[in-house]
Amino acid sequence: MTARAGFTVVEMLVAVGSSLTILAAVGGFARAERGMLDGERRRLRVAEADRRVLDMIAREIKGAGFAPVRGGFDGAADGLAVGGRDRIELRSDLHGATSADPPDGVLDVDSDERVGFVLNAARGLISESIGRQVLPLTLESAVPPAGLWFRYFDACGGEIVPAIGAELAADERSRVRSVTIGLIIRESGGGAIVGEVTSTLRNRQGLRCE
């Protein structure tokens, strides 16, 4: 009896079908893996944006009220100029008439001596104001309503809460020692990144609990 040479048509079809099934499975796995990696990259980018904005605001809060010389600007009183639930404005004596001049005790509200952060709920973005210039910090529709919040605390750790639709009064602002900033940024896939950080105003560190 002699052995058969080669494959039958049926055997070849079975082999090809098996190969195609394996290739399809491998391709499907690769696509799923690529989708997971892309999703993780997007999440990391959103997390990075969230942290970057929080760090920027926290840094400005920490330096609010910087006033190395005496003059018309009282850093201890005027460093926190506006304190709202979704808005804050900070002031410092950073320079003189030009940015190259040393601090002069006078606040120039049209320069980087006045910095603010606010949530535009209608557009879903956070903006930074530097003097009269306004710059977006997030993409439009990236931040949900109430996705940016500020919480104000005195030296005893007690929270000073602005009335709804209002801002802290001058006497309330003068008691603020630290501010907690919270931020939510949406992911394109429908999830969201939530971050929160607390910053103590440098010129309020001497406040003591009474």
Secondary structure, DSSP 8 states (H G I E B T S, - for coil): -----S--HHHHHHHHHHHHHHHHHHHHHHHHHHHHHHHHHHHHHHHHHHHHHHHHHHHHHHHTT---S-SS--HHHHSEEEEBSSEEEEE----SSSTTS---S---TTTTTEEEEEEETTTTEEEEEETTEEEE-S-TT-S-TT-EEEEEE-TTS-EE---TT-B--HHHHTT--EEEEEEEEE-TTS-EEEEEEEEE-GGGTT----
